[in-house]
Amino acid sequence: MIIRQIHVTPVAFRDPPLLNAAGVHEPWALRTIVEVVTDEGLTGLGETYGDLDHLGKVRECAQALIGLDIHALNTMYARIAAIVGERVTDLHGLTGVATKEKSVDRVFSPFEVACLDIRGKAAGVPVSDLLGGKVRDAVPYSAYLFYKWAGHPDQEPDRFGAALDEAGIVAQTALLIKEYGFTSIKLKGGVFPPDQEIAAIRALHEAFPDMPLRLDPNAAWSVETSIRVGRELDGTLQYLEDPTAGIAGMAEVAAAVPMPLATNMCVVTPEHLPPAIASRAIGVLLLDHHYWGGLVRSSHIAAMCDTFGLALSMHSNSHLGISLAAMTHLAAATPNLTFACDTHTPWQDGQDVVLPGALRFTDGAVPVPTTSGLGVELDRDALAVMNEQYEKCGIVARDDTSYMQRFAPTFSARRPRW
C-alpha cells in the first residue's frame, strides 16, 4: 500500500488554568492531527504536538513520505531524520532535555502511528495485535491532579473550580473518581513550597487511604529538598517522579529515599538509559510514544527496561482521542507496564476530534478497542471547529511561563526553586 496523500491539520481546544513548575496552561491547548491516505483508500490517524515550529516540521516531512509503502518505516525514519537534521524542538520544559534524536522521534511518531492504524485496518486486527497482542483487556489510568485557578483570569470559572490548597485538591480528586472511577492518584507538584505539597499528599492519603499516590514536581527541587521530601513521605508514595534534575541528581536522591524514582525528564532517549541504569537513578520509566519514536520503538524501550528491571508507566501531555487510543494499544501490549498510566482526558472535558463511543473509562480503565486499527474515527465536524479555533486563538506555541508572568510578573521557572 502506497502513501498517496497526507493531511496535516492543526487544532486547538480549551484548556483549564492548570499550574505546574513552568507556570500555568494557557486557555488553548494545541495539537496536530495527521491523516495518511493510501492508494487503496485506507486512512490512518496520528496525533502530535501543535507548536508552530513542530507543525512546520511535520508538514515538511509529510511531503517527503508521499510514494512510500506504509510498511517502509525505516525509510520514513531516515527521510525524516535527514530533514530535521540538527534542529532541536520541545522547549516548553516539562518533558526533559531536548536532543536531536528526540526531535526526530517527535516528528516521526504520528506518521508511524497512522501507518500502524492502516496496517491494522488492512489485516482486520487492532493495533495491539501488531505490537505482540494485548496482555490486558483494559488499561488503567490515574487521576491526574493539578493545582489550578478557578478559571482563566479573563474568563468565567470552569466547572472544576479552584484547587489551591489541600481541601481543593481532595475535592478535585473526589470529582475525578466519581466521573471516571480512577483507582490511583497523581499530583502535579512543583507549584508551591514542598511542605505545602507534602500536606496535600498526606490529605489525599487520609481521604483515599487505599489509593496508590504519586507526586511529580518536574525537577523543581534540589537534591537536598528531594531527599527530605522523600523521607517525610515514606510509606505514602507509590513513587516520586522527577523530584530533581539530571541523572546524577536523581541517582543521589534514589540512593537516599525509600520509594522508587520515576522519570519522563532525565531519560528521554535511548542514549540516556545506560548511565541511568548504571547509576540506579530511576526505578520507573514513563514511556511516551510521542517522543520515543512511536509505538514500535516504545515497545523496544519497554523490552530493554524489562531486561534491566525497570518498571514502566506512561507519561501524558494535553492530548485528544487519537493519542489516547494509541497509548491504550501500546500499554495493552506491554507486559511490564504495570503502573497505571497518566492521562489528561478529564481536562479535555468532552472535547475531541474522534467520534464518541470507541473509548470510554470504566473503573478508571479504558477497555482496549477490538475493532481494526486504532479503533477510532475522525469526527470531521469537530476537526473543522478545532481547526478554526486554532486559526483564531492567537497561540502558536505552548508557553506556560510567559502566560503566568502576565499575572505574576516576578514568577520564574528556574530550577531548582526549592
C-alpha positions as CSV (number, residue, x, y, z in Angstrom):
1,M,0.0,0.0,0.0
2,I,1.4,3.3,-1.2
3,I,1.0,6.6,0.6
4,R,-0.8,9.0,-1.8
5,Q,-1.8,11.8,0.5
6,I,-1.0,13.1,4.0
7,H,-3.3,15.7,5.5
8,V,-1.8,17.7,8.4
9,T,-4.4,19.7,10.4
10,P,-3.5,21.9,13.5
11,V,-6.2,22.1,16.1
12,A,-6.9,24.0,19.4
13,F,-9.1,23.1,22.3
14,R,-9.9,24.8,25.5
15,D,-7.6,24.1,28.4
16,P,-8.1,24.9,32.1
17,P,-5.5,27.0,34.0
18,L,-3.5,24.1,35.3
19,L,-0.5,25.1,37.4
20,N,2.9,23.4,37.1
21,A,6.6,24.1,37.7
22,A,6.8,26.0,34.4
23,G,3.8,28.3,35.0
24,V,0.2,27.7,34.0
25,H,-1.6,26.3,31.0
26,E,-2.9,28.9,28.5
27,P,-6.6,28.9,27.6
28,W,-6.0,26.9,24.4
29,A,-4.0,23.6,24.0
30,L,-2.6,22.9,20.6
31,R,-2.3,19.6,18.8
32,T,-1.7,18.4,15.2
33,I,-3.8,15.7,13.5
34,V,-2.2,13.6,10.8
35,E,-4.2,11.6,8.2
36,V,-2.2,9.2,5.9
37,V,-4.2,8.1,2.8
38,T,-3.1,5.1,0.7
39,D,-3.7,4.2,-2.9
40,E,-6.2,1.6,-1.7
41,G,-8.3,4.2,0.0
42,L,-7.4,3.2,3.6
43,T,-6.7,6.1,6.0
44,G,-4.6,6.1,9.2
45,L,-4.6,8.6,12.0
46,G,-1.8,10.1,14.1
47,E,-1.7,12.9,16.7
48,T,1.2,15.0,17.8
49,Y,2.1,18.4,19.3
50,G,0.8,21.6,17.8
51,D,3.5,24.2,18.4
52,L,4.2,26.1,15.2
53,D,7.8,25.0,14.8
54,H,6.9,21.4,15.3
55,L,3.9,21.7,13.0
56,G,6.2,23.1,10.3
57,K,8.5,20.1,10.5
58,V,5.6,17.7,10.3
59,R,4.3,19.4,7.2
60,E,7.7,19.4,5.6
61,C,8.3,15.8,6.3
62,A,4.8,14.8,5.2
63,Q,5.7,15.8,1.6
64,A,8.8,13.6,1.7
65,L,6.8,10.5,2.6
66,I,4.4,10.6,-0.4
67,G,5.0,7.5,-2.6
68,L,6.4,5.3,0.2
69,D,4.9,2.0,1.2
70,I,3.2,2.1,4.6
71,H,5.5,-0.8,5.7
72,A,8.7,1.2,4.9
73,L,9.1,2.7,8.4
74,N,12.9,2.6,8.4
75,T,13.0,4.6,5.1
76,M,10.4,7.0,6.6
77,Y,12.5,7.5,9.7
78,A,15.7,8.1,7.6
79,R,13.9,10.7,5.4
80,I,12.6,12.5,8.5
81,A,16.0,12.4,10.2
82,A,17.6,14.0,7.1
83,I,15.0,16.8,7.0
84,V,15.0,17.5,10.7
85,G,18.8,17.4,10.8
86,E,20.4,19.1,13.8
87,R,17.3,21.2,14.7
88,V,16.0,20.7,18.2
89,T,12.4,21.1,19.3
90,D,10.5,20.5,22.6
91,L,11.4,23.6,24.5
92,H,8.5,24.1,26.9
93,G,10.4,22.5,29.7
94,L,8.3,19.7,31.2
95,T,9.4,16.7,29.2
96,G,13.1,16.8,29.9
97,V,16.1,17.8,27.8
98,A,15.7,18.4,24.1
99,T,18.0,16.4,21.8
100,K,18.4,15.9,18.0
101,E,17.3,12.3,18.3
102,K,14.2,13.2,20.4
103,S,13.3,15.9,17.8
104,V,13.4,13.3,15.0
105,D,11.4,10.8,17.0
106,R,8.7,13.5,17.8
107,V,8.2,14.2,14.1
108,F,8.3,10.5,13.1
109,S,5.8,9.3,15.7
110,P,2.4,10.5,14.3
111,F,3.3,9.0,10.8
112,E,4.2,5.7,12.4
113,V,1.0,5.5,14.4
114,A,-1.0,6.4,11.3
115,C,0.7,3.6,9.3
116,L,0.1,1.1,12.0
117,D,-3.6,2.2,12.0
118,I,-3.7,1.4,8.3
119,R,-1.9,-1.9,8.7
120,G,-4.4,-2.9,11.4
121,K,-7.3,-2.0,9.2
122,A,-5.9,-3.9,6.2
123,A,-5.3,-7.0,8.3
124,G,-8.6,-6.7,10.2
125,V,-6.9,-6.6,13.6
126,P,-6.4,-4.0,16.3
127,V,-3.0,-2.2,16.6
128,S,-2.3,-4.0,19.9
129,D,-2.1,-7.2,17.8
130,L,0.6,-5.6,15.7
131,L,2.6,-4.9,18.9
132,G,2.5,-8.5,20.0
133,G,-1.0,-8.9,21.2
134,K,-2.8,-7.5,24.3
135,V,-1.9,-8.8,27.7
136,R,-4.7,-6.9,29.4
137,D,-8.2,-6.2,28.3
138,A,-8.4,-2.7,29.8
139,V,-5.6,-0.2,30.6
140,P,-5.8,1.5,34.0
141,Y,-5.2,5.3,34.1
142,S,-4.6,7.5,37.1
143,A,-6.5,10.6,38.4
144,Y,-4.1,13.4,37.3
145,L,-4.5,16.2,39.8
146,F,-3.4,19.8,39.3
147,Y,-3.3,22.8,41.4
148,K,-5.4,25.3,39.4
149,W,-7.2,28.6,39.4
150,A,-11.0,28.7,39.4
151,G,-10.8,29.8,35.8
152,H,-8.6,31.8,33.5
153,P,-8.4,35.4,34.7
154,D,-10.4,36.9,31.8
155,Q,-13.0,34.1,31.8
156,E,-15.7,32.6,33.9
157,P,-14.8,29.9,36.4
158,D,-14.7,26.5,34.9
159,R,-16.7,23.5,36.3
160,F,-13.6,22.0,38.0
161,G,-13.2,25.0,40.3
162,A,-10.1,26.2,42.2
163,A,-7.6,23.8,43.8
164,L,-5.0,25.9,45.7
165,D,-4.9,24.0,49.0
166,E,-5.4,20.6,50.4
167,A,-9.2,20.9,50.5
168,G,-9.3,21.9,46.9
169,I,-7.1,19.0,45.8
170,V,-9.1,16.5,47.8
171,A,-12.4,17.9,46.3
172,Q,-10.9,17.7,42.7
173,T,-9.9,14.1,43.4
174,A,-13.3,13.1,44.5
175,L,-14.8,14.6,41.4
176,L,-12.5,12.8,39.0
177,I,-13.0,9.5,40.8
178,K,-16.8,9.9,40.7
179,E,-16.7,10.6,37.0
180,Y,-14.0,8.2,35.8
181,G,-13.6,5.6,38.6
182,F,-9.9,6.1,39.0
183,T,-8.1,3.8,41.4
184,S,-4.8,5.6,41.6
185,I,-3.8,9.3,42.0
186,K,-1.0,11.5,40.8
187,L,-0.4,15.1,41.9
188,K,1.4,17.6,39.7
189,G,3.7,19.4,42.1
190,G,6.5,21.9,41.9
191,V,3.9,24.7,42.3
192,F,4.0,25.6,46.0
193,P,6.7,25.2,48.7
194,P,7.4,21.5,49.3
195,D,5.8,21.5,52.8
196,Q,2.5,22.5,51.3
197,E,2.7,19.7,48.7
198,I,3.6,17.2,51.5
199,A,0.5,18.3,53.3
200,A,-1.6,17.7,50.1
201,I,-0.2,14.2,49.7
202,R,-1.0,13.5,53.4
203,A,-4.5,14.9,53.0
204,L,-5.0,12.6,49.9
205,H,-3.7,9.6,51.8
206,E,-6.1,10.3,54.6
207,A,-9.1,10.9,52.3
208,F,-8.3,7.9,50.0
209,P,-6.3,5.5,52.1
210,D,-6.4,2.6,49.7
211,M,-5.3,4.6,46.6
212,P,-1.7,4.5,45.4
213,L,-0.3,8.0,45.3
214,R,2.4,9.7,43.2
215,L,3.9,13.2,43.3
216,D,5.6,14.9,40.3
217,P,7.3,18.3,40.9
218,N,9.0,18.4,37.5
219,A,12.5,18.8,38.9
220,A,11.7,21.9,40.9
221,W,13.6,20.7,43.9
222,S,17.3,20.5,44.8
223,V,18.8,17.2,45.7
224,E,18.6,18.0,49.4
225,T,15.0,19.0,49.3
226,S,14.1,15.9,47.3
227,I,15.7,13.7,49.9
228,R,13.9,15.5,52.7
229,V,10.5,15.2,51.0
230,G,11.1,11.6,50.0
231,R,11.9,10.6,53.6
232,E,8.9,12.5,55.0
233,L,6.6,10.7,52.6
234,D,7.9,7.3,53.4
235,G,5.1,4.8,53.3
236,T,2.8,7.2,51.4
237,L,4.0,7.4,47.8
238,Q,4.0,4.6,45.2
239,Y,6.8,6.5,43.5
240,L,8.3,10.0,43.4
241,E,8.6,11.4,39.9
242,D,11.4,13.7,38.7
243,P,12.0,15.4,42.1
244,T,15.3,16.9,40.9
245,A,17.1,17.5,37.6
246,G,19.5,15.2,35.7
247,I,20.6,11.6,36.0
248,A,23.3,12.4,38.5
249,G,21.0,14.3,40.8
250,M,18.3,11.6,40.5
251,A,20.9,8.9,41.4
252,E,21.8,10.8,44.6
253,V,18.2,11.1,45.6
254,A,17.4,7.5,44.7
255,A,20.1,6.2,47.0
256,A,18.7,8.1,49.9
257,V,14.9,7.8,49.7
258,P,12.7,4.8,50.4
259,M,10.5,4.8,47.3
260,P,11.4,4.3,43.7
261,L,12.0,7.4,41.5
262,A,10.2,7.7,38.2
263,T,11.1,9.9,35.2
264,N,9.9,11.4,31.9
265,M,12.6,14.1,32.1
266,C,16.1,12.8,32.8
267,V,15.7,9.7,30.5
268,V,14.0,10.7,27.2
269,T,16.1,9.0,24.5
270,P,17.9,5.6,24.4
271,E,21.3,7.2,25.0
272,H,20.2,8.2,28.5
273,L,19.4,4.6,29.5
274,P,22.9,3.2,30.1
275,P,24.0,6.0,32.6
276,A,20.7,5.9,34.3
277,I,20.8,2.2,34.7
278,A,24.4,2.1,35.8
279,S,23.8,4.8,38.5
280,R,20.4,3.3,39.6
281,A,18.9,6.7,39.1
282,I,15.4,5.5,38.4
283,G,13.1,2.6,39.1
284,V,10.2,3.6,36.8
285,L,10.4,4.9,33.3
286,L,7.4,6.8,31.9
287,L,7.0,5.9,28.3
288,D,5.6,8.4,25.8
289,H,5.3,7.3,22.2
290,H,5.0,10.9,21.1
291,Y,8.7,11.5,21.8
292,W,10.1,7.9,21.9
293,G,9.5,7.5,18.2
294,G,6.1,5.8,18.0
295,L,4.6,2.6,19.2
296,V,7.1,0.1,17.9
297,R,10.2,2.0,19.2
298,S,8.4,2.4,22.5
299,S,7.9,-1.4,22.7
300,H,11.6,-1.8,22.1
301,I,12.4,0.5,25.0
302,A,10.0,-1.4,27.2
303,A,11.8,-4.7,26.4
304,M,15.1,-3.1,27.3
305,C,13.6,-1.8,30.6
306,D,12.4,-5.4,31.3
307,T,15.9,-6.7,30.8
308,F,17.3,-4.3,33.4
309,G,14.5,-4.5,35.9
310,L,12.9,-1.0,35.3
311,A,9.2,-0.8,35.8
312,L,7.0,1.2,33.4
313,S,4.2,3.8,33.5
314,M,3.2,6.2,30.8
315,H,3.5,10.0,30.5
316,S,0.8,12.3,29.3
317,N,0.6,15.7,27.9
318,S,-2.6,17.5,26.8
319,H,-4.0,15.2,24.2
320,L,-7.0,14.1,22.3
321,G,-8.6,10.7,21.5
322,I,-6.2,9.6,18.8
323,S,-3.4,9.7,21.3
324,L,-5.5,8.1,24.0
325,A,-6.2,5.2,21.6
326,A,-2.5,4.8,20.7
327,M,-1.5,4.9,24.3
328,T,-4.1,2.3,25.2
329,H,-3.0,-0.1,22.5
330,L,0.7,0.3,23.5
331,A,0.0,-0.2,27.2
332,A,-2.2,-3.2,26.5
333,A,0.6,-4.9,24.6
334,T,3.4,-4.1,27.0
335,P,3.6,-6.8,29.7
336,N,5.9,-4.9,32.1
337,L,3.9,-1.7,32.0
338,T,2.3,-2.4,35.4
339,F,1.7,1.1,36.8
340,A,-1.5,3.0,35.9
341,C,-0.8,5.4,33.0
342,D,-1.2,9.2,33.1
343,T,-3.9,10.9,31.1
344,H,-5.2,14.5,30.6
345,T,-8.5,13.2,29.2
346,P,-10.6,14.6,32.1
347,W,-9.3,18.1,31.4
348,Q,-10.5,17.9,27.8
349,D,-14.0,18.0,29.3
350,G,-15.6,16.2,26.4
351,Q,-13.7,18.0,23.6
352,D,-12.4,15.6,21.0
353,V,-11.7,15.0,17.3
354,V,-12.8,11.4,17.3
355,L,-16.4,10.1,17.2
356,P,-17.7,9.2,20.6
357,G,-18.2,5.6,21.8
358,A,-15.0,3.9,20.9
359,L,-13.1,5.0,24.0
360,R,-14.6,5.1,27.5
361,F,-13.4,4.9,31.1
362,T,-14.7,2.0,33.2
363,D,-13.5,1.9,36.8
364,G,-10.6,4.1,35.9
365,A,-9.5,2.0,32.9
366,V,-10.0,2.2,29.1
367,P,-11.1,-1.1,27.5
368,V,-8.8,-1.9,24.6
369,P,-10.5,-1.3,21.3
370,T,-11.1,-4.6,19.5
371,T,-12.0,-3.2,16.1
372,S,-9.3,-3.0,13.4
373,G,-6.5,-0.4,13.6
374,L,-6.7,2.2,16.4
375,G,-10.4,1.7,16.6
376,V,-11.3,5.4,16.4
377,E,-12.7,7.5,13.6
378,L,-12.4,11.2,12.9
379,D,-15.3,13.5,13.8
380,R,-14.9,15.8,10.8
381,D,-17.2,18.4,12.1
382,A,-15.3,18.6,15.4
383,L,-12.0,18.7,13.4
384,A,-13.2,21.6,11.4
385,V,-14.3,23.5,14.5
386,M,-11.0,22.9,16.3
387,N,-9.0,23.9,13.3
388,E,-10.9,27.2,13.2
389,Q,-10.2,27.6,16.9
390,Y,-6.5,27.1,16.1
391,E,-6.6,29.8,13.4
392,K,-8.4,32.3,15.7
393,C,-6.9,31.6,19.2
394,G,-3.7,33.6,18.6
395,I,-1.5,30.9,20.3
396,V,1.2,29.3,18.2
397,A,3.4,27.6,20.8
398,R,2.9,26.4,24.4
399,D,4.4,28.9,26.8
400,D,3.3,28.3,30.4
401,T,5.9,30.6,31.8
402,S,5.1,33.8,29.8
403,Y,1.4,33.2,30.4
404,M,2.0,33.0,34.2
405,Q,4.1,36.2,34.1
406,R,1.2,38.1,32.7
407,F,-0.4,37.8,36.1
408,A,2.6,37.2,38.3
409,P,5.4,39.3,36.8
410,T,8.1,38.1,39.2
411,F,7.4,34.4,38.5
412,S,10.4,32.4,37.4
413,A,10.6,28.9,36.1
414,R,14.2,28.4,37.3
415,R,15.2,25.0,38.7
416,P,15.7,24.2,41.4
417,R,13.3,26.6,43.0
418,W,13.4,24.9,46.5
